[in-house]
């Protein structure tokens, strides 16, 4: 029996006016936060100062970002990472798909002016590092269903969860290593080096 061709993926819907306003507000809050932290440090920067600089109320800042650590780290990388993972060939090994998706996202982040600040804060501020660890665990949980579908495993499969979570934490170690080395090394090469550790994974 001839297998029906796989339909092309549905193009992403353009954000509506409400979504664009939300994105603009989030961007303003994050930009103000980066500027304040660069000028006076993380600890000295308050939600009230961020709100004033972004021209929003403190309650708006908290509504968009429940904790100051969330402003620094954000979660905008999750959807692009999921999209990159879904775009990989269905028969590709899990680790290979993860490698390409992560490197694609990091390649885009290299043009982000906040990347260096985030890495420095990950290195220097325990609260930011702890929040990033928590965030990466959540990201791994979001990626597991995509990979479970590709591999025929249940979404609760322990080996799959362990691999994806470990890879996510490895990327955090890559960011810390890159920052500690003065950001002189090639970041995507470091990702390759780190993920080679998992070469014998599922």
URFEN-V544198 format. One record per backbone hydrogen bond with DSSP energy under -1.0 kcal/mol. CO is the residue of the C=O (numbers start at 1). NH is the residue of the N-H. E is the energy in kcal/mol with one decimal. If there is no record, write none. Layout:
BEGIN
{{CO;NH;E} {CO;NH;E}}
END
This chain:
BEGIN
{{16;20;-2.5} {17;21;-2.3} {18;22;-2.0} {19;23;-2.6} {20;24;-2.3} {21;25;-2.4} {22;26;-2.7} {23;27;-2.5} {24;28;-2.2} {25;29;-2.5} {26;30;-2.6} {27;31;-2.8} {28;32;-2.3} {29;33;-2.2} {30;34;-2.5} {31;35;-2.1} {32;36;-2.4} {33;37;-2.7} {34;38;-2.5} {35;39;-1.6} {36;40;-2.8} {37;41;-2.3} {42;45;-1.0} {46;50;-2.2} {47;51;-2.8} {48;52;-2.2} {49;53;-2.4} {50;54;-2.3} {51;56;-2.4} {57;61;-1.8} {58;62;-2.3} {59;63;-2.1} {60;64;-2.1} {61;65;-2.9} {67;71;-1.0} {68;72;-1.5} {69;73;-2.3} {70;74;-2.6} {75;78;-1.7} {77;81;-2.0} {78;82;-2.6} {79;83;-2.7} {80;84;-2.5} {81;85;-2.1} {82;86;-2.5} {83;87;-1.4} {85;88;-1.1} {89;92;-1.7} {93;97;-2.3} {94;98;-2.5} {95;99;-2.5} {96;100;-2.3} {97;101;-2.4} {98;102;-2.6} {99;103;-2.3} {100;104;-2.2} {101;105;-2.0} {102;106;-2.7} {103;107;-2.4} {104;108;-1.6} {105;109;-2.1} {106;110;-1.5} {108;111;-1.2} {109;112;-2.2} {112;115;-1.6} {114;118;-2.6} {115;119;-2.4} {116;120;-2.2} {117;121;-2.6} {118;122;-2.5} {119;123;-1.8} {120;124;-2.3} {121;125;-2.9} {125;129;-2.1} {126;130;-2.7} {127;131;-2.2} {128;132;-2.3} {129;133;-2.1} {130;134;-2.1} {131;135;-2.6} {132;136;-2.7} {133;137;-1.6} {134;138;-1.7} {135;139;-2.3} {136;140;-2.5} {137;141;-1.7} {138;142;-1.5} {139;143;-1.7} {140;144;-1.7} {143;147;-1.9} {144;148;-3.0} {145;149;-2.0} {146;150;-1.3} {147;151;-2.0} {148;152;-1.6} {148;153;-1.0} {154;157;-2.0} {157;161;-2.3} {158;162;-2.8} {159;163;-2.5} {160;164;-2.5} {161;165;-2.4} {162;166;-2.5} {163;167;-2.5} {164;168;-2.3} {165;169;-2.3} {166;170;-2.0} {167;171;-1.8} {168;172;-1.3} {169;173;-1.9} {170;174;-2.1} {171;175;-2.2} {172;176;-2.2} {173;177;-2.6} {174;178;-2.7} {175;179;-2.2} {176;180;-2.8} {177;181;-1.6} {178;183;-2.9} {179;182;-1.9} {186;190;-1.9} {187;191;-1.8} {188;192;-2.1} {189;193;-2.5} {190;194;-2.5} {191;195;-2.9} {192;196;-1.6} {194;197;-1.3} {195;198;-1.4} {196;199;-1.6} {198;201;-2.7}}
END
